[in-house]
Amino acid sequence: MLLKLLLALILPGVLVVFFTRVTYNHYVGVFLAVALIAASIYKGYAESIFIIIIDIISLGVGFLYARNMGKKDRR
């Protein structure tokens, strides 16, 4: 359970940043990360609502970081 909690804190945010760097669009990065997280929830890998909430928070933090990263690149 602790490993899933740590992965829920880190992995969705990293996925958003990775997909943003690959697609050059932070909205597409969030969409792809949400699709992967939704698929993992559908398959049953998120066994509690607490882990799903932490996934959503991590997605939000990753989105904010990717958006700020895009602003730095434009300067």
C-alpha positions as CSV (number, residue, x, y, z in Angstrom):
1,M,0.0,0.0,0.0
2,L,2.9,2.4,0.8
3,L,4.4,1.8,-2.6
4,K,1.2,2.5,-4.4
5,L,0.8,5.7,-2.3
6,L,4.3,6.9,-3.3
7,L,3.7,6.1,-6.9
8,A,0.4,7.9,-6.9
9,L,2.2,11.0,-5.5
10,I,5.0,11.0,-8.2
11,L,4.0,9.1,-11.3
12,P,1.0,11.1,-12.7
13,G,2.9,14.4,-12.4
14,V,5.9,13.0,-14.1
15,L,3.7,11.6,-16.9
16,V,2.1,15.0,-17.5
17,V,5.6,16.6,-17.7
18,F,6.8,13.8,-20.0
19,F,3.8,14.0,-22.4
20,T,4.0,17.7,-22.4
21,R,7.7,17.6,-23.5
22,V,6.9,15.1,-26.2
23,T,3.7,16.8,-27.6
24,Y,4.7,20.5,-26.9
25,N,1.2,21.0,-25.5
26,H,0.3,20.8,-21.8
27,Y,-3.4,20.1,-22.4
28,V,-2.5,17.1,-24.5
29,G,-0.1,16.0,-21.9
30,V,-2.8,16.1,-19.2
31,F,-5.3,14.3,-21.5
32,L,-2.9,11.4,-22.1
33,A,-1.9,11.1,-18.4
34,V,-5.6,11.1,-17.4
35,A,-6.3,8.4,-20.0
36,L,-3.6,6.2,-18.5
37,I,-4.7,6.8,-15.0
38,A,-8.4,6.1,-16.0
39,A,-7.3,2.9,-17.6
40,S,-5.4,1.8,-14.5
41,I,-8.5,2.6,-12.3
42,Y,-10.7,0.7,-14.7
43,K,-8.4,-2.3,-14.5
44,G,-8.5,-2.2,-10.7
45,Y,-5.0,-1.1,-9.8
46,A,-6.3,1.8,-7.6
47,E,-7.9,-0.1,-4.8
48,S,-9.1,2.9,-2.7
49,I,-10.5,6.3,-3.3
50,F,-7.6,7.8,-1.3
51,I,-5.2,6.7,-4.0
52,I,-7.4,8.1,-6.8
53,I,-7.6,11.5,-5.0
54,I,-3.8,11.6,-4.7
55,D,-3.5,10.8,-8.4
56,I,-5.8,13.7,-9.2
57,I,-3.7,16.1,-7.0
58,S,-0.5,14.9,-8.6
59,L,-2.0,15.5,-12.1
60,G,-2.9,19.0,-11.0
61,V,0.6,19.7,-9.7
62,G,2.2,18.2,-12.9
63,F,-0.1,20.4,-15.0
64,L,0.9,23.5,-13.1
65,Y,4.6,22.6,-13.5
66,A,4.2,21.8,-17.2
67,R,2.4,25.1,-17.8
68,N,5.1,27.1,-16.1
69,M,7.8,25.2,-17.9
70,G,6.1,26.2,-21.2
71,K,6.1,29.8,-20.2
72,K,9.9,29.7,-19.6
73,D,10.5,28.1,-23.0
74,R,8.6,30.9,-24.7
75,R,10.8,33.7,-23.2
